[in-house]
Amino acid sequence: MREDLRELLKSAEEDLKLAREIFRLCYYRHACFLAQQAVEKLLKSFLLDKKGTYPFTHDITLLINICKGIDLVFEYLLEIKADKLDKYYTGSRYPPMIEVSQEDAEEALGIAEKVRDFVLKKLNLLKDD
């Protein structure tokens, strides 16, 4: 595996792990931001593996659509509403800040974990159930 791909996947996993820890401390906005970051890095990992590069963007919807251009099965990520995480990139950190409930954060973490499993399977790093 390429070193840059390994680093990006490690960073995504760290973001997701930290999001879970921060969630337990009731910092829901921050947990949502980290879930968004994990998903962004996971999608960029797929693109790096398949195309050797990825765009400089934080737009999850755009990244999903680029991935769909490689593999139509990425439509699944829109079905699970991974694009909902886009609002947490700035909305969770800059005024006017969005309100984020415990339920919102639980949903964001759940989405991020599904994206993680999906992308790792696509990269042949996780076996199908």
C-alpha positions in Angstrom: 0.0 0.0 0.0 1.2 3.5 -0.8 2.5 5.4 2.2 0.3 8.4 1.5 -2.8 6.1 1.3 -1.8 4.5 4.6 -1.4 7.9 6.3 -4.7 9.1 5.0 -6.5 6.0 6.2 -4.8 6.2 9.6 -5.8 9.8 9.9 -9.5 8.9 9.0 -9.5 6.2 11.6 -8.0 8.5 14.2 -10.7 11.2 13.5 -13.4 8.6 13.9 -11.9 7.3 17.1 -11.6 10.8 18.5 -15.2 11.6 17.4 -16.4 8.7 19.5 -14.4 9.8 22.5 -15.6 13.4 22.2 -19.2 12.2 21.8 -18.9 10.5 25.2 -17.9 13.9 26.6 -21.1 15.4 25.1 -19.2 17.7 22.6 -21.6 16.9 19.9 -20.7 19.6 17.4 -17.1 18.6 17.5 -18.0 14.9 17.2 -19.9 15.7 14.0 -17.0 17.7 12.6 -14.6 14.8 13.2 -17.1 12.4 11.6 -17.2 14.7 8.5 -13.4 14.7 8.4 -13.2 10.9 8.7 -15.7 10.5 5.8 -13.8 13.1 3.7 -10.5 11.3 4.2 -12.0 7.9 3.5 -13.4 9.1 0.2 -10.1 10.7 -0.7 -8.4 7.4 0.2 -10.5 5.6 -2.4 -9.7 8.2 -5.0 -6.0 8.1 -4.2 -6.0 4.4 -4.6 -8.0 4.4 -7.9 -6.8 7.6 -9.5 -3.6 8.4 -7.8 -4.9 11.8 -6.7 -8.0 13.5 -5.2 -9.4 17.0 -5.4 -8.7 19.7 -2.8 -12.2 20.0 -1.5 -14.1 19.3 1.7 -17.4 18.7 -0.2 -18.5 15.2 0.6 -21.3 15.3 -2.0 -18.7 16.2 -4.7 -16.3 13.4 -3.5 -19.1 10.8 -3.5 -20.1 11.9 -7.1 -16.5 11.6 -8.2 -16.3 8.1 -6.6 -19.5 7.2 -8.4 -17.8 8.0 -11.7 -15.4 5.1 -10.8 -17.9 2.8 -9.2 -21.6 3.3 -9.3 -22.1 1.4 -6.1 -21.0 4.6 -4.3 -24.7 5.6 -4.7 -25.1 3.7 -1.5 -23.4 6.5 0.4 -26.1 8.9 -0.8 -28.7 6.4 0.3 -27.3 6.4 3.8 -27.2 10.2 3.7 -23.5 10.6 4.0 -23.9 13.9 2.2 -25.7 15.2 5.4 -22.2 15.5 7.0 -21.3 18.4 4.6 -23.1 20.9 6.9 -20.7 20.0 9.8 -17.6 21.1 8.1 -18.2 24.8 8.8 -21.5 24.9 10.5 -20.1 23.1 13.6 -17.2 25.5 14.0 -18.1 29.0 12.8 -21.0 31.4 13.5 -23.8 31.1 13.0 -23.2 27.7 14.4 -25.8 25.0 13.8 -27.4 23.3 16.7 -26.3 19.7 17.1 -28.2 17.3 19.3 -27.0 14.0 20.8 -29.2 12.3 18.2 -27.5 14.3 15.4 -24.1 13.3 16.6 -25.2 9.6 16.9 -26.4 9.7 13.4 -23.2 11.4 12.1 -21.1 8.7 13.8 -23.2 5.9 12.5 -22.9 7.3 9.0 -19.2 7.7 9.3 -18.8 4.1 10.5 -20.9 2.8 7.6 -18.8 4.8 5.1 -15.6 3.5 6.8 -16.7 -0.1 6.3 -17.9 0.5 2.8 -14.7 2.2 1.7 -12.4 -0.4 3.4 -14.3 -3.2 1.6 -13.9 -1.3 -1.7 -10.1 -1.1 -1.0 -10.1 -4.8 -0.1 -9.0 -4.0 3.5 -12.2 -5.4 5.1 -14.0 -8.6 4.3 -17.7 -8.7 3.4 -19.9 -10.1 6.1 
